[in-house]
Amino acid sequence: MPKLIKSKEPQTAKKQKKFQFQSPKGMHDILPADQPWWDKIRKVSRDTAEFYNFLRIDTPMMEDQDLFTIAVGTDTDIIEKEMFYVKSRGKDRYALRPECTAAIARSYIQHGLSHLSQPVKLYYFGPMFRHEQPQAGRFRQFYQAGFEILGGGLDAIYDAQAILASYRMLEGLKIKGLLMQVNSIGCRICRPHYKKKLSDYYKKHEKDVCADCKRRLKTNPLRMLDCKNTACLPFKEKSPSLLDSICVGCSAHLKLVLEYLDELALPYVLNPHLVRGLDYYSKTVFEIFADGNNQALASGGRYDYLIEMLGGRPTSGVGSAIGIERVVEAMKARGIAAPKTGKASVFLVYIGDLAKKKTLALIEDFRKAGIDVQESFGKDLIKRQMQLADKAEANLALILGQKEVYEESAIIRDLKSGAQETVPLKRVIEEVKKRLK
């Protein structure tokens, strides 16, 4: 007797695998709903740059890691904690750029921009990368716009121009209540003396400051003034003032910068403990805040030693950078509405598959004529398409059905008055142009 084979139980449907992919920690998508704010910022940054005669530059997102080690400084948080290093098949050592000024300085040297009429004024807009703890206003991939002036000598007017460009850009985005903090961190002559005073002060409080500040005290005490740890803030407030230690030349330079800001009627306060977290800065440093924001929207300063540090001839420089994500949040917090996207002049409505095929080529005719058109190929019902036409705030609806296809005509309907007229397809562009006028 043949062996009975038990029929197998029908397999239950496999559980759908859980979607596990997310954007990397500290990095984010810029979704379509947010793009109008970003487009506005891009436009205002470009308009500001063009008005003040800054030329666009784009540098690679990846550079030789030693570029940043030399420029930014080995004892900074960026180099010690925040660099994204890139593995290469060869012996090349790369890093994603944590900031753009060093990259622009490299480009200035590499391409001989010193042979152009000086100063060279450049601006940029793009992503930066820092491996820091994500929190409000801090991301691992973040965008900056920036203005750089290289080769202008020590003239304080260029400090004022770099500050002015950032201020006007923020002002152009309708962000009110802007206020600057300004300081001078001195030069190679006077800064060592201040570091000694600062070091002597903090040694008395070494046991009370954070672990990072204990380390900075031994390597670069100036970085202690950039510490955001709440336990360290009381000591920072009572630390020696930079302004009491800078030399006569640095003091005179700061005085001129402030006179230019006064002439421009830009609001500022002197902050004698303001420093920047990068080693290449000298003399002027600044940050721009808006009411209600405790994080700077823009910051920057002078960097007279950077080109020389990278192997170029001694060349002065000054620049500023604006944090785009912070600006977007500041605009939203103040109820600054996103600009409306450009509305189409014509909404194309079809009835039936034959008309649907015809509309595709008709849209191309409108494109060639420079007339904006919207459509909704996924909606077959004419009622729904007309509702979408109203929602799009189109001026005209162009209706094409099977009858119109056979007669090689189309119906033009004025969406405000409701008046409509049937016109030959060969004249439809001409008739639409007349009505749009």
Sequence and secondary structure as in RCSB ss.txt:
>XXXX:A:sequence
MPKLIKSKEPQTAKKQKKFQFQSPKGMHDILPADQPWWDKIRKVSRDTAEFYNFLRIDTPMMEDQDLFTIAVGTD
TDIIEKEMFYVKSRGKDRYALRPECTAAIARSYIQHGLSHLSQPVKLYYFGPMFRHEQPQAGRFRQFYQAGFEIL
GGGLDAIYDAQAILASYRMLEGLKIKGLLMQVNSIGCRICRPHYKKKLSDYYKKHEKDVCADCKRRLKTNPLRML
DCKNTACLPFKEKSPSLLDSICVGCSAHLKLVLEYLDELALPYVLNPHLVRGLDYYSKTVFEIFADGNNQALASG
GRYDYLIEMLGGRPTSGVGSAIGIERVVEAMKARGIAAPKTGKASVFLVYIGDLAKKKTLALIEDFRKAGIDVQE
SFGKDLIKRQMQLADKAEANLALILGQKEVYEESAIIRDLKSGAQETVPLKRVIEEVKKRLK
>XXXX:A:secstr
                        TT     TTTHHHHHHHHHHHHHHHHHTT EE    SEEEHHHHHHHH TT
SHIIIII EEE  SSS  EEE S SHHHHHHHHHHTTGGGSSSSEEEEEEEEEE     BTTB SEEEEEEEEEE
S TT HHHHHHHHHHHHHHHHHTT  SEEEEEEE   TTTHHHHHHHHHHHHHTTGGGS HHHHHHHHH GGGGG
G   TTTHHHHHTS  GGGT  HHHHHHHHHHHHHHHHTT  EEE TT   SSTT EEEEEEEEETT SS SEEE
EE TTHHHHTTS    EEEEEEEHHHHHHHHHHTT         SEEEEE SHHHHHHHHHHHHHHHHHT  EEE
 TT   HHHHHHHHHHTT SEEEEE HHHHHHTEEEEEETTT  EEEEEGGGHHHHHHHHH 
